Amino acid sequence: MKKITEYFEKIGWKRFVIMIIGNIFLGMGISIFKFAELGNDPYSGMVMGFSDLIGITYANLLIIVNIFLFIVEFIFGREYIGAGTIVNAFFLGYITTFFYELWLHIFAEPGSFVMKVFIMLIGTVVTGFGVSMYQTPNVGASPYDSLSIIMAKRIPKIPYFWHRIFTDSICAVLCFVSGGIVNLGTFVSALGMGPVIRFFDVHFTRRLFRDDEDIL
């Protein structure tokens, strides 16, 4: 208990709250991608695909998969574990489900391709904002995000970008195999999310931490 108290004193309430807000927006963005029906990010899409295939809710299956990945993170990248790891691993699926069911209750399902693309673009912006808010406080990487970070640390000759492409590609293939949607949204999320995250990092999130040397 003392170590937990000391940890939260170290990170401070500001970083913790911003990380929570980031996960809320991240879950919202994932739900918007799903509502657009053009495919989610590879990892979410993979879990959604297997969720439908084996009959376990997305939120519950996401926790199960995250537990296995958390074991990998604990063994090979313990330094990347923090409050953000726990929040993302155990609550993101329920946040996503909440917002997705809310959209179904409020809005009619998109019919035209143009409307789906428009909704997908909204999802891209919201997700990018959420990732920026969740990652910038530096209070723990999600089990999945830690994979490419660990790989880049252990194989530094290969840039992080290619490690991330590798893990995302594996997830996209598994998404397809499980019957999930691999479409325009999948590729936009995998290849186009970086610039959106970078934009919010530079123009918004990092400005919240101007006086925090651990962030800047």
C-alpha positions as CSV (number, residue, x, y, z in Angstrom):
1,M,0.0,0.0,0.0
2,K,2.9,2.4,0.9
3,K,4.5,1.8,-2.6
4,I,1.2,2.5,-4.3
5,T,0.8,5.7,-2.3
6,E,4.3,6.8,-3.2
7,Y,3.7,6.0,-6.8
8,F,0.7,8.2,-7.0
9,E,2.5,11.0,-5.2
10,K,5.2,10.7,-7.7
11,I,3.1,10.9,-10.8
12,G,0.7,13.5,-9.4
13,W,-3.0,13.9,-9.9
14,K,-2.7,15.9,-13.0
15,R,-1.0,13.2,-15.1
16,F,-3.4,10.5,-13.7
17,V,-6.5,12.5,-14.6
18,I,-5.3,13.4,-18.1
19,M,-4.5,9.7,-18.7
20,I,-8.0,8.8,-17.6
21,I,-9.5,11.4,-19.9
22,G,-7.3,10.1,-22.7
23,N,-8.6,6.5,-22.2
24,I,-12.2,7.8,-22.3
25,F,-11.6,9.6,-25.6
26,L,-9.7,6.6,-26.9
27,G,-12.6,4.3,-26.1
28,M,-15.0,6.8,-27.7
29,G,-12.8,6.9,-30.9
30,I,-12.7,3.1,-31.2
31,S,-16.5,3.0,-30.8
32,I,-16.9,5.6,-33.6
33,F,-14.6,3.5,-35.8
34,K,-16.8,0.5,-35.1
35,F,-20.0,2.5,-35.8
36,A,-18.6,3.5,-39.2
37,E,-18.4,-0.2,-40.2
38,L,-15.1,0.3,-42.1
39,G,-12.8,-1.5,-39.8
40,N,-11.1,-0.5,-36.5
41,D,-7.4,-0.3,-35.6
42,P,-5.8,-3.8,-36.1
43,Y,-5.7,-4.7,-32.4
44,S,-9.3,-3.7,-31.6
45,G,-10.5,-5.2,-34.9
46,M,-8.8,-8.5,-34.1
47,V,-10.4,-8.7,-30.6
48,M,-13.8,-7.7,-32.1
49,G,-13.5,-10.4,-34.7
50,F,-12.7,-13.2,-32.3
51,S,-15.3,-11.8,-29.9
52,D,-18.0,-12.4,-32.5
53,L,-16.5,-15.7,-33.5
54,I,-16.4,-17.3,-30.1
55,G,-19.3,-15.5,-28.5
56,I,-17.5,-13.6,-25.7
57,T,-18.2,-9.9,-25.3
58,Y,-15.6,-7.5,-26.7
59,A,-14.9,-5.9,-23.3
60,N,-14.4,-9.3,-21.6
61,L,-12.3,-10.8,-24.3
62,L,-10.1,-7.7,-24.4
63,I,-9.3,-8.1,-20.8
64,I,-8.4,-11.8,-21.3
65,V,-6.0,-10.9,-24.2
66,N,-4.6,-8.0,-22.3
67,I,-3.8,-10.3,-19.3
68,F,-1.7,-12.5,-21.6
69,L,0.1,-9.5,-23.1
70,F,0.6,-8.0,-19.6
71,I,2.5,-11.2,-18.6
72,V,4.9,-10.5,-21.6
73,E,5.1,-6.8,-20.5
74,F,5.8,-7.8,-16.9
75,I,8.6,-10.2,-18.0
76,F,10.3,-8.1,-20.7
77,G,9.2,-4.5,-20.1
78,R,8.4,-4.0,-16.4
79,E,9.5,-0.4,-16.6
80,Y,6.7,0.4,-18.9
81,I,4.0,-0.7,-16.4
82,G,2.0,2.0,-14.6
83,A,-1.4,3.2,-13.8
84,G,-2.2,3.8,-17.5
85,T,-1.4,0.1,-18.1
86,I,-4.1,-1.1,-15.7
87,V,-6.7,1.5,-16.7
88,N,-6.2,0.7,-20.4
89,A,-6.1,-3.1,-20.0
90,F,-9.2,-3.5,-17.8
91,F,-11.5,-0.5,-18.6
92,L,-11.0,0.5,-22.2
93,G,-13.3,-2.3,-23.5
94,Y,-16.2,-1.2,-21.3
95,I,-15.7,2.4,-22.3
96,T,-15.8,1.5,-25.9
97,T,-18.9,-0.7,-25.5
98,F,-20.7,2.1,-23.6
99,F,-20.1,4.7,-26.3
100,Y,-20.9,2.2,-29.1
101,E,-24.3,1.3,-27.6
102,L,-24.9,5.0,-27.1
103,W,-24.3,5.8,-30.8
104,L,-26.7,2.9,-31.7
105,H,-29.3,4.4,-29.4
106,I,-29.0,8.0,-30.6
107,F,-28.1,7.7,-34.3
108,A,-29.3,5.6,-37.2
109,E,-26.6,3.2,-38.6
110,P,-24.7,4.9,-41.5
111,G,-26.1,3.8,-44.9
112,S,-23.9,5.5,-47.6
113,F,-20.2,4.9,-48.0
114,V,-19.7,8.7,-47.9
115,M,-21.3,8.9,-44.5
116,K,-19.3,6.0,-43.2
117,V,-16.0,7.7,-44.4
118,F,-17.1,10.9,-42.7
119,I,-17.8,9.0,-39.4
120,M,-14.5,7.2,-39.8
121,L,-12.6,10.5,-40.1
122,I,-14.3,11.7,-36.9
123,G,-13.2,8.5,-35.2
124,T,-9.6,9.2,-36.4
125,V,-9.5,12.6,-34.8
126,V,-11.1,11.5,-31.6
127,T,-8.9,8.4,-31.3
128,G,-5.7,10.4,-32.1
129,F,-6.7,12.9,-29.4
130,G,-7.3,10.1,-26.9
131,V,-4.0,8.4,-27.6
132,S,-2.1,11.7,-27.2
133,M,-3.9,12.3,-23.9
134,Y,-3.3,8.8,-22.7
135,Q,0.4,8.4,-23.7
136,T,1.8,11.8,-23.0
137,P,1.5,11.7,-19.2
138,N,3.9,8.8,-19.3
139,V,2.2,6.7,-16.6
140,G,2.3,3.3,-18.2
141,A,2.0,1.7,-21.7
142,S,-0.9,-0.6,-22.5
143,P,0.0,-4.3,-22.8
144,Y,-0.4,-4.2,-26.6
145,D,1.5,-0.9,-27.1
146,S,4.4,-2.2,-25.0
147,L,5.0,-5.0,-27.4
148,S,6.5,-2.8,-30.2
149,I,8.3,-0.7,-27.6
150,I,9.9,-3.8,-26.1
151,M,10.8,-5.2,-29.5
152,A,12.4,-1.9,-30.5
153,K,14.5,-1.8,-27.3
154,R,15.7,-5.4,-27.8
155,I,16.3,-5.0,-31.6
156,P,17.4,-1.3,-31.8
157,K,18.7,-1.7,-35.4
158,I,15.1,-1.8,-36.6
159,P,13.2,1.5,-36.0
160,Y,10.2,1.5,-33.7
161,F,7.9,2.3,-36.7
162,W,8.6,-1.1,-38.3
163,H,8.1,-3.0,-35.1
164,R,4.7,-1.3,-34.8
165,I,3.9,-2.1,-38.4
166,F,4.8,-5.7,-37.7
167,T,2.5,-6.1,-34.7
168,D,-0.3,-4.3,-36.4
169,S,0.0,-6.4,-39.5
170,I,-0.2,-9.6,-37.4
171,C,-3.4,-8.3,-35.7
172,A,-4.9,-7.3,-39.1
173,V,-4.3,-10.8,-40.5
174,L,-5.8,-12.4,-37.4
175,C,-8.7,-10.0,-37.7
176,F,-9.4,-11.1,-41.2
177,V,-9.0,-14.8,-40.3
178,S,-11.5,-14.4,-37.5
179,G,-14.1,-12.8,-39.8
180,G,-13.5,-9.3,-38.5
181,I,-13.7,-6.2,-40.7
182,V,-10.5,-5.3,-42.5
183,N,-11.3,-2.2,-44.6
184,L,-10.4,1.4,-45.2
185,G,-10.6,2.2,-41.5
186,T,-8.1,-0.4,-40.6
187,F,-5.4,1.1,-42.9
188,V,-6.2,4.7,-41.9
189,S,-5.9,3.7,-38.3
190,A,-2.7,1.7,-38.7
191,L,-0.9,4.1,-41.1
192,G,-2.5,7.5,-40.7
193,M,-3.0,7.8,-37.0
194,G,0.6,8.9,-36.3
195,P,0.3,12.4,-37.8
196,V,-3.0,13.0,-35.9
197,I,-1.4,11.9,-32.6
198,R,1.6,14.1,-33.3
199,F,-0.6,17.1,-34.1
200,F,-2.3,16.9,-30.7
201,D,1.0,16.1,-28.9
202,V,2.5,19.3,-30.2
203,H,-0.4,21.7,-30.2
204,F,-2.3,20.6,-27.2
205,T,-1.3,17.8,-24.8
206,R,2.4,18.7,-24.2
207,R,1.4,22.2,-23.5
208,L,-0.5,20.9,-20.4
209,F,2.9,19.7,-19.1
210,R,5.2,22.7,-19.8
211,D,6.5,22.6,-16.3
212,D,6.9,18.8,-16.1
213,E,10.4,17.7,-17.0
214,D,9.3,14.0,-17.1
215,I,7.0,14.8,-20.0
216,L,9.0,17.3,-22.0
